[in-house]
Amino acid sequence: MGLESALLISGGGINNISAQFALIAHNVANAGTAAYASETLPQQSLTADGVGLGVQTGVATRYVNQQLQSDLWSQNGAVSALQTTQTTLQPVSAALGTPGQSGSLSDLLGSLQNAFSALLGTPDSAALQQQVVTSAQTLASGINALSNSYTSARQSAENDLVSSVGTLNAALSTIGTLNNQIVAATASGQSVADLQNQRDAAMQTVSGLTGAQAIPQSNGSILVATANGLVLPTNSASALSITPATMGPNATYPGSIPGIMMGGVDVTAQLSGSGQIGADIQLRDTTLPTYQGELDEFAQNTASRFSAQGLTLFTNASGAVPTSGGTPPQANYVGFASEIQVNPAILANPALVTDGTNAITGSATGATSFTPNPTTGPAGFTTLISRVLNYTFGADVQAGVAQPASLTTSLGPAGNLSAPYPTPGTISDFAATLVAAQASDINTATTNLAPAQSLQTTLKSAFTSGSGVNIDTEMANMVQLQNAYGANARIMEAVQTMWSDLLNFTSMVG
């Protein structure tokens, strides 16, 4: 081995060190990039016939703990689902309140009951009659507002779903493009580490939207599959599609709400269960329609129980009390909560809250008979008020006869939803139970979010520790490379000096 070999070897060493420096800079620059795995340059000693020829630098590679990565992607989906649920239901929570809280259903209903109790002592008081009407209007407005909050939240979920499908398609398309590049680069022996990191960044987006996992293939590409077994398309030719829809109490999926389509097939069910998209589907098609069904049942029960005693206090927009017994059971009053109002006849004549609005033919299973107080009747007429206080607000429709049971199953326009509570006996119990159940449901998302985020943070830290960029390690490597660079440079300088001395000597001899 001569001076020329030494010069070539040290030059190769400097080239190797330069490549290592560039990779350190690349790693450090991406230290905060989600899903980025630290890259390394493998190197090996070159020899020929036992003679050292320097160092050979390979292509950049990376190490990824695939189990940790898989766990992290699953947790990304879980956290995104909880965040989406919490954010979407926040306005509903504000409208709902808690049992007994000022402005809650139970509070508004209690105010109406108190107004009737006050009227019982002075049934001909115009001021107290008006107070009953005002309390009834406030209750109706509260029911309307809560119903509208459900519809607004459903629309938010639908809008987010449309946006998220677009984001998902873009991320899947990126994965498809990178798959093709990785397959080609692998076949030609080029580094795919950067491409893999870019693909993992796209998978980070996909996992948050769907909780999907990457399934490695032998050629270096990946398949993207949901927990429900749906393989997501990574080419634009078969991208997912969704048609925006307007939400209302009668909007249902499947039905009037279009599904998420893939190649002409509805894949909505396979996308439910995890991630932002899964949460939006659950909110739009189950959670919020169930809330609406529960509130419609409360509104219809309240209106019916007043009317059954001879006071049609609440009606729909057509001035009628919607009846039960449809197919499905709530068919006649889906969305009633959004339009319940105080009977216009009572608004025009508040004295009707004392006298009554309609006669009742008594029955063994319903209310006893009742005849409204005529205009020439006694000013101290309390029959109706007593019926309202004893029976409308009570568990019985007449003494010893239980009120008709309210629905807790077969709710909604398709009759496929159920409330999570037993049948309430009184409308006061109904109001408190409904508010408590829905508030608990909403609070569950908030309660579960913190530990889910904590686990996500733990998984991120573990992934970064095992596969991510460690700044201390990169800086230590940089110091080593600086020393090696200096040593190689000194070797080259010494060789050049020796060459110069040799040339000078040769010149002198000549």
C-alpha positions as CSV (number, residue, x, y, z in Angstrom):
1,M,0.0,0.0,0.0
2,G,1.5,3.3,-1.1
3,L,1.0,7.0,-0.6
4,E,-1.6,7.1,-3.4
5,S,-3.7,4.4,-1.6
6,A,-3.4,6.3,1.7
7,L,-4.7,9.5,0.0
8,L,-7.6,7.7,-1.6
9,I,-8.6,5.9,1.6
10,S,-8.5,9.1,3.7
11,G,-10.5,10.9,1.0
12,G,-13.1,8.2,1.1
13,G,-13.2,8.5,4.8
14,I,-13.9,12.2,4.5
15,N,-16.7,11.5,2.0
16,N,-18.2,9.0,4.4
17,I,-18.0,11.5,7.3
18,S,-19.6,14.2,5.1
19,A,-22.5,11.9,4.4
20,Q,-22.8,11.1,8.1
21,F,-22.8,14.8,8.9
22,A,-25.6,15.4,6.4
23,L,-27.7,12.6,7.9
24,I,-27.2,14.0,11.4
25,A,-28.4,17.4,10.2
26,H,-31.4,15.7,8.6
27,N,-32.2,13.8,11.8
28,V,-31.9,16.8,14.1
29,A,-34.1,18.9,11.7
30,N,-36.8,16.2,12.0
31,A,-36.5,15.7,15.7
32,G,-40.0,17.2,16.2
33,T,-41.6,15.6,13.2
34,A,-44.4,13.2,14.2
35,A,-43.7,9.5,13.3
36,Y,-40.2,10.3,12.1
37,A,-37.7,7.4,12.8
38,S,-34.0,8.3,13.1
39,E,-31.9,7.3,10.1
40,T,-28.5,5.8,10.1
41,L,-25.8,5.2,7.4
42,P,-24.4,1.7,7.6
43,Q,-20.7,1.3,6.8
44,Q,-18.2,-1.5,6.4
45,S,-14.5,-1.9,6.0
46,L,-13.2,-2.6,2.4
47,T,-10.4,-5.1,1.9
48,A,-8.8,-6.9,-1.0
49,D,-6.5,-9.9,-0.5
50,G,-6.2,-8.9,3.2
51,V,-5.3,-5.3,2.4
52,G,-7.4,-2.5,3.7
53,L,-9.0,-0.2,1.1
54,G,-10.9,2.1,3.4
55,V,-14.6,2.3,4.1
56,Q,-17.8,1.6,2.1
57,T,-20.9,3.7,2.9
58,G,-24.3,2.0,2.5
59,V,-27.7,3.6,1.9
60,A,-29.6,5.2,4.8
61,T,-31.7,2.9,6.8
62,R,-33.9,3.2,9.9
63,Y,-35.0,1.1,12.8
64,V,-38.7,1.1,13.8
65,N,-40.3,-0.8,16.7
66,Q,-43.3,-1.9,14.7
67,Q,-45.3,-3.0,17.8
68,L,-44.9,0.4,19.4
69,Q,-45.8,2.1,16.2
70,S,-48.9,-0.1,15.8
71,D,-50.0,0.6,19.4
72,L,-49.4,4.4,18.8
73,W,-51.5,4.4,15.7
74,S,-54.4,2.6,17.4
75,Q,-54.2,5.1,20.3
76,N,-54.1,8.0,17.8
77,G,-57.5,6.8,16.6
78,A,-58.9,6.5,20.1
79,V,-57.8,10.0,21.2
80,S,-59.1,11.6,18.0
81,A,-62.5,9.9,18.5
82,L,-62.7,11.2,22.1
83,Q,-61.6,14.7,21.1
84,T,-64.1,14.8,18.3
85,T,-66.9,13.6,20.5
86,Q,-66.1,16.1,23.3
87,T,-65.8,19.0,20.8
88,T,-69.0,18.2,19.0
89,L,-71.1,17.7,22.2
90,Q,-69.8,20.8,24.0
91,P,-72.7,23.0,22.7
92,V,-75.2,20.3,23.6
93,S,-73.7,20.1,27.1
94,A,-74.2,23.9,27.5
95,A,-77.8,23.7,26.4
96,L,-78.5,20.6,28.5
97,G,-77.2,21.7,31.9
98,T,-77.5,19.3,34.8
99,P,-80.5,18.2,36.8
100,G,-81.8,21.0,38.9
101,Q,-79.5,23.6,37.3
102,S,-81.2,26.9,36.3
103,G,-82.5,26.6,32.8
104,S,-82.3,22.7,32.7
105,L,-85.4,20.7,31.7
106,S,-86.1,19.7,35.2
107,D,-85.8,23.3,36.4
108,L,-88.1,24.7,33.7
109,L,-90.6,21.9,34.4
110,G,-90.4,22.6,38.1
111,S,-91.1,26.3,37.5
112,L,-94.2,25.4,35.5
113,Q,-95.4,23.1,38.3
114,N,-94.8,25.9,40.9
115,A,-96.8,28.3,38.8
116,F,-99.7,25.9,38.8
117,S,-99.4,25.5,42.6
118,A,-99.5,29.3,43.0
119,L,-102.5,29.5,40.8
120,L,-104.4,26.9,42.8
121,G,-104.6,29.3,45.7
122,T,-106.1,32.1,43.5
123,P,-107.4,30.5,40.4
124,D,-109.0,33.6,38.9
125,S,-105.8,35.8,39.2
126,A,-104.9,37.1,35.8
127,A,-101.3,37.7,36.9
128,L,-100.9,34.1,38.1
129,Q,-102.6,32.7,34.9
130,Q,-100.1,34.7,32.9
131,Q,-97.2,33.4,35.0
132,V,-98.3,29.8,34.1
133,V,-98.4,30.8,30.4
134,T,-95.0,32.4,30.7
135,S,-93.5,29.4,32.4
136,A,-95.0,27.1,29.8
137,Q,-93.5,29.3,27.0
138,T,-90.1,29.1,28.7
139,L,-90.3,25.3,29.0
140,A,-91.2,25.0,25.3
141,S,-88.4,27.4,24.3
142,G,-86.0,25.4,26.4
143,I,-87.1,22.1,24.7
144,N,-86.8,23.9,21.3
145,A,-83.3,25.1,22.1
146,L,-82.1,21.7,23.2
147,S,-83.5,20.0,20.1
148,N,-81.8,22.6,17.9
149,S,-78.5,21.9,19.7
150,Y,-78.8,18.3,18.7
151,T,-79.5,19.2,15.0
152,S,-76.6,21.7,15.0
153,A,-74.2,19.1,16.5
154,R,-75.3,16.5,13.9
155,Q,-74.7,19.0,11.2
156,S,-71.2,19.7,12.6
157,A,-70.5,16.0,12.6
158,E,-71.7,15.7,9.0
159,N,-69.6,18.6,7.9
160,D,-66.6,17.3,9.7
161,L,-67.1,13.9,8.1
162,V,-67.1,15.4,4.6
163,S,-64.0,17.3,5.4
164,S,-62.3,14.3,7.0
165,V,-63.0,12.1,4.0
166,G,-61.2,14.6,1.8
167,T,-58.2,14.7,4.2
168,L,-58.2,10.9,4.3
169,N,-58.2,10.6,0.5
170,A,-55.2,13.0,0.3
171,A,-53.2,11.1,2.9
172,L,-54.0,7.7,1.3
173,S,-53.0,9.1,-2.1
174,T,-49.7,10.2,-0.6
175,I,-49.2,6.7,0.8
176,G,-49.9,5.2,-2.6
177,T,-47.4,7.5,-4.3
178,L,-44.7,6.7,-1.7
179,N,-45.5,3.0,-2.0
180,N,-44.6,3.1,-5.7
181,Q,-41.4,5.1,-5.1
182,I,-40.4,2.7,-2.3
183,V,-40.9,-0.4,-4.4
184,A,-38.9,1.2,-7.2
185,A,-36.1,2.4,-4.9
186,T,-35.9,-1.0,-3.2
187,A,-35.6,-2.8,-6.5
188,S,-32.7,-0.6,-7.5
189,G,-30.9,-0.8,-4.2
190,Q,-31.5,2.9,-3.2
191,S,-32.3,4.1,0.3
192,V,-36.0,4.2,1.2
193,A,-35.6,5.6,4.7
194,D,-36.7,9.1,3.8
195,L,-39.6,7.7,1.8
196,Q,-40.7,5.5,4.7
197,N,-40.6,8.4,7.1
198,Q,-42.8,10.4,4.8
199,R,-45.2,7.5,4.4
200,D,-45.3,7.1,8.2
201,A,-46.2,10.8,8.5
202,A,-49.2,10.2,6.2
203,M,-50.1,7.1,8.2
204,Q,-50.1,9.3,11.3
205,T,-52.9,11.3,9.7
206,V,-54.8,8.2,8.6
207,S,-54.6,6.6,12.0
208,G,-56.0,9.7,13.6
209,L,-58.9,9.7,11.2
210,T,-59.7,6.0,11.2
211,G,-57.4,4.2,13.7
212,A,-56.2,2.1,10.7
213,Q,-53.0,0.1,10.7
214,A,-50.3,-0.4,8.1
215,I,-49.7,-4.0,6.9
216,P,-46.2,-4.4,5.4
217,Q,-45.9,-6.2,2.1
218,S,-42.9,-8.2,0.8
219,N,-42.0,-5.6,-1.9
220,G,-41.7,-2.7,0.7
221,S,-45.2,-1.3,0.2
222,I,-48.0,-1.3,2.8
223,L,-51.7,-2.0,2.9
224,V,-53.8,0.3,5.0
225,A,-56.6,-1.5,6.9
226,T,-59.2,-0.5,9.5
227,A,-60.0,-2.6,12.6
228,N,-63.1,-3.7,10.8
229,G,-61.1,-5.2,8.0
230,L,-61.6,-2.6,5.4
231,V,-58.5,-2.1,3.2
232,L,-58.4,1.6,2.3
233,P,-57.6,2.6,-1.3
234,T,-54.2,4.2,-1.9
235,N,-55.0,5.2,-5.4
236,S,-57.2,8.0,-6.5
237,A,-59.1,5.9,-9.0
238,S,-61.0,4.2,-6.1
239,A,-61.0,7.1,-3.6
240,L,-63.6,7.4,-0.9
241,S,-66.6,9.7,-1.6
242,I,-69.3,11.3,0.4
243,T,-72.2,13.5,-0.6
244,P,-72.9,16.3,1.9
245,A,-76.3,16.2,3.6
246,T,-78.5,18.5,5.6
247,M,-79.3,17.2,9.0
248,G,-82.8,17.4,10.7
249,P,-84.7,15.2,13.2
250,N,-86.0,13.0,10.3
251,A,-82.6,12.5,8.7
252,T,-81.4,8.9,9.0
253,Y,-78.6,6.6,7.9
254,P,-79.2,4.4,6.1
255,G,-81.9,6.3,4.5
256,S,-81.9,10.0,3.6
257,I,-78.3,10.4,4.6
258,P,-75.9,9.1,1.9
259,G,-73.2,6.7,3.0
260,I,-69.4,6.9,2.5
261,M,-68.8,5.1,-0.8
262,M,-65.7,3.2,-2.1
263,G,-65.9,1.8,-5.6
264,G,-69.7,2.0,-5.5
265,V,-69.9,0.1,-2.2
266,D,-71.2,1.7,1.0
267,V,-68.3,1.3,3.6
268,T,-69.8,3.6,6.3
269,A,-70.1,0.7,8.8
270,Q,-66.5,-0.4,8.2
271,L,-65.2,3.1,9.1
272,S,-67.2,3.4,12.3
273,G,-65.7,2.6,15.7
274,S,-62.5,4.5,15.8
275,G,-60.8,7.7,14.8
276,Q,-62.3,11.1,14.0
277,I,-64.4,9.6,11.2
278,G,-65.7,6.8,13.4
279,A,-66.7,9.3,16.0
280,D,-68.5,11.6,13.5
281,I,-70.4,8.6,12.2
282,Q,-71.4,7.5,15.8
283,L,-72.5,11.1,16.7
284,R,-74.4,11.7,13.5
285,D,-76.2,8.3,13.2
286,T,-76.6,7.1,16.8
287,T,-75.7,9.4,19.7
288,L,-77.5,12.6,18.6
289,P,-80.5,10.9,17.0
290,T,-80.9,9.0,20.3
291,Y,-80.8,12.3,22.2
292,Q,-83.4,13.6,19.8
293,G,-85.7,10.6,20.2
294,E,-85.5,10.9,24.0
295,L,-86.4,14.6,23.9
296,D,-89.2,14.0,21.4
297,E,-90.6,11.4,23.8
298,F,-90.4,13.8,26.7
299,A,-92.1,16.6,24.7
300,Q,-94.9,14.3,23.5
301,N,-95.4,12.8,26.9
302,T,-95.6,16.2,28.5
303,A,-98.1,17.6,25.9
304,S,-100.2,14.4,26.1
305,R,-100.4,14.3,29.9
306,F,-101.6,17.9,30.0
307,S,-104.1,17.3,27.2
308,A,-105.3,14.1,28.9
309,Q,-106.5,16.1,31.9
310,G,-108.4,18.7,29.8
311,L,-105.7,21.3,29.1
312,T,-104.1,21.3,25.7
313,L,-101.2,23.5,26.9
314,F,-98.6,22.4,24.3
315,T,-99.1,21.7,20.6
316,N,-97.1,21.3,17.4
317,A,-96.9,23.9,14.7
318,S,-100.3,22.8,13.4
319,G,-101.9,23.4,16.8
320,A,-102.4,19.7,17.6
321,V,-100.9,17.3,20.1
322,P,-99.2,14.5,18.1
323,T,-100.4,11.0,18.9
324,S,-98.4,7.9,19.7
325,G,-98.8,4.5,18.2
326,G,-97.3,5.1,14.8
327,T,-95.0,2.7,12.8
328,P,-92.3,3.1,14.0
329,P,-93.7,4.2,17.4
330,Q,-92.5,7.8,17.2
331,A,-93.5,8.2,13.5
332,N,-96.1,10.9,14.4
333,Y,-93.8,13.0,16.5
334,V,-90.2,12.7,15.3
335,G,-88.8,16.2,15.7
336,F,-91.8,17.4,17.9
337,A,-89.3,18.8,20.4
338,S,-88.0,21.2,17.8
339,E,-91.5,22.7,17.3
340,I,-93.4,22.3,20.6
341,Q,-95.2,25.5,21.5
342,V,-97.8,26.9,23.8
343,N,-101.3,26.5,22.4
344,P,-102.1,29.7,20.5
345,A,-105.6,29.7,22.0
346,I,-104.1,29.8,25.5
347,L,-101.7,32.6,24.5
348,A,-104.8,34.6,23.4
349,N,-106.8,33.7,26.5
350,P,-104.6,32.8,29.5
351,A,-107.7,32.1,31.6
352,L,-107.9,28.7,29.9
353,V,-105.1,27.5,32.2
354,T,-107.7,27.7,34.9
355,D,-110.9,26.7,33.0
356,G,-109.5,24.1,30.6
357,T,-109.5,23.7,26.8
358,N,-111.1,20.4,26.1
359,A,-113.6,18.0,27.6
360,I,-112.5,14.5,28.6
361,T,-114.6,11.4,28.3
362,G,-113.5,9.2,31.3
363,S,-112.2,5.7,30.9
364,A,-111.0,2.9,33.1
365,T,-107.5,3.1,31.7
366,G,-107.2,6.8,31.2
367,A,-108.2,10.0,32.9
368,T,-111.6,10.6,34.5
369,S,-114.2,12.7,32.8
370,F,-113.8,16.5,32.7
371,T,-115.8,19.4,31.5
372,P,-114.1,22.8,31.0
373,N,-115.4,25.7,33.2
374,P,-117.7,27.8,31.1
375,T,-117.3,31.5,30.9
376,T,-120.2,31.9,33.3
377,G,-118.8,29.3,35.7
378,P,-117.3,29.9,39.1
379,A,-114.3,32.2,39.4
380,G,-112.8,29.9,42.0
381,F,-112.8,26.9,39.7
382,T,-109.8,24.6,40.7
383,T,-110.8,21.3,39.2
384,L,-108.5,21.5,36.3
385,I,-105.6,22.9,38.3
386,S,-105.9,20.0,40.8
387,R,-106.0,17.5,37.9
388,V,-102.9,19.0,36.5
389,L,-101.0,19.0,39.8
390,N,-102.2,15.5,40.9
391,Y,-102.1,13.7,37.6
392,T,-100.2,15.5,34.8
393,F,-97.3,15.9,37.2
394,G,-98.0,12.6,38.9
395,A,-97.3,8.9,38.2
396,D,-101.0,8.1,37.7
397,V,-103.5,9.3,35.0
398,Q,-106.2,8.9,37.6
399,A,-106.1,7.4,41.1
400,G,-104.7,3.9,41.0
401,V,-104.2,3.9,37.2
402,A,-100.6,4.4,36.0
403,Q,-99.7,6.8,33.3
404,P,-99.1,5.3,29.8
405,A,-95.5,4.1,29.7
406,S,-93.1,6.3,27.8
407,L,-90.9,4.7,25.1
408,T,-87.3,3.9,25.9
409,T,-86.8,1.6,22.9
410,S,-87.7,1.8,19.2
411,L,-86.9,5.5,19.2
412,G,-86.3,7.7,16.2
413,P,-87.6,7.8,12.6
414,A,-86.3,4.3,11.9
415,G,-87.3,2.9,15.4
416,N,-83.8,1.5,15.9
417,L,-82.6,3.5,18.9
418,S,-82.9,3.0,22.6
419,A,-82.5,5.1,25.7
420,P,-80.1,3.9,28.4
421,Y,-82.6,4.3,31.3
422,P,-85.8,2.6,32.6
423,T,-89.2,4.1,31.9
424,P,-89.7,7.1,34.1
425,G,-93.0,7.4,36.1
426,T,-93.5,11.1,36.1
427,I,-92.6,13.9,33.7
428,S,-90.4,15.4,36.4
429,D,-88.6,12.1,36.8
430,F,-88.4,12.0,33.0
431,A,-86.8,15.4,32.7
432,A,-84.2,14.7,35.4
433,T,-83.4,11.2,34.1
434,L,-83.0,12.4,30.5
435,V,-80.7,15.3,31.5
436,A,-78.7,13.1,33.8
437,A,-78.2,10.3,31.2
438,Q,-77.2,12.7,28.4
439,A,-74.9,14.7,30.7
440,S,-73.3,11.5,31.9
441,D,-72.8,10.3,28.3
442,I,-71.2,13.6,27.4
443,N,-69.0,13.6,30.5
444,T,-67.7,10.1,29.7
445,A,-65.9,11.5,26.6
446,T,-64.3,14.2,28.7
447,T,-63.4,11.8,31.5
448,N,-61.9,9.2,29.2
449,L,-59.9,11.8,27.1
450,A,-57.3,12.6,29.8
451,P,-56.1,9.0,30.4
452,A,-56.3,8.3,26.6
453,Q,-54.0,11.3,25.9
454,S,-51.7,10.2,28.7
455,L,-51.3,6.8,27.2
456,Q,-50.7,8.4,23.8
457,T,-48.0,10.5,25.3
458,T,-46.4,7.5,26.9
459,L,-46.4,5.6,23.6
460,K,-45.0,8.6,21.7
461,S,-42.2,8.8,24.3
462,A,-41.4,5.1,24.1
463,F,-41.4,5.2,20.3
464,T,-39.1,8.3,20.2
465,S,-36.8,6.6,22.7
466,G,-36.5,3.5,20.7
467,S,-36.9,4.7,17.1
468,G,-36.9,8.5,17.1
469,V,-34.2,11.1,17.1
470,N,-32.1,11.4,20.3
471,I,-30.5,14.8,20.2
472,D,-27.8,13.9,22.8
473,T,-26.9,10.8,20.7
474,E,-26.7,12.8,17.5
475,M,-24.5,15.5,19.1
476,A,-22.2,12.8,20.5
477,N,-21.9,11.3,17.1
478,M,-21.2,14.7,15.6
479,V,-18.2,15.1,18.0
480,Q,-16.9,11.7,17.0
481,L,-17.2,12.6,13.4
482,Q,-15.5,15.9,13.9
483,N,-12.5,14.1,15.4
484,A,-12.5,11.5,12.7
485,Y,-12.7,14.3,10.1
486,G,-9.7,16.0,11.6
487,A,-7.7,12.8,11.7
488,N,-8.5,12.1,8.0
489,A,-7.6,15.6,7.1
490,R,-4.3,15.3,8.9
491,I,-3.5,12.1,7.1
492,M,-4.2,13.8,3.7
493,E,-2.1,16.7,4.7
494,A,0.8,14.4,5.7
495,V,0.5,12.4,2.5
496,Q,0.5,15.6,0.5
497,T,3.6,16.8,2.4
498,M,5.4,13.5,1.7
499,W,4.5,13.7,-2.0
500,S,5.9,17.2,-2.0
501,D,9.1,16.1,-0.3
502,L,9.4,13.2,-2.7
503,L,9.0,15.5,-5.7
504,N,11.5,18.0,-4.4
505,F,14.0,15.2,-3.8
506,T,13.5,13.8,-7.3
507,S,14.0,17.2,-8.7
508,M,17.3,17.7,-6.8
509,V,18.6,14.2,-7.9
510,G,17.6,14.9,-11.4
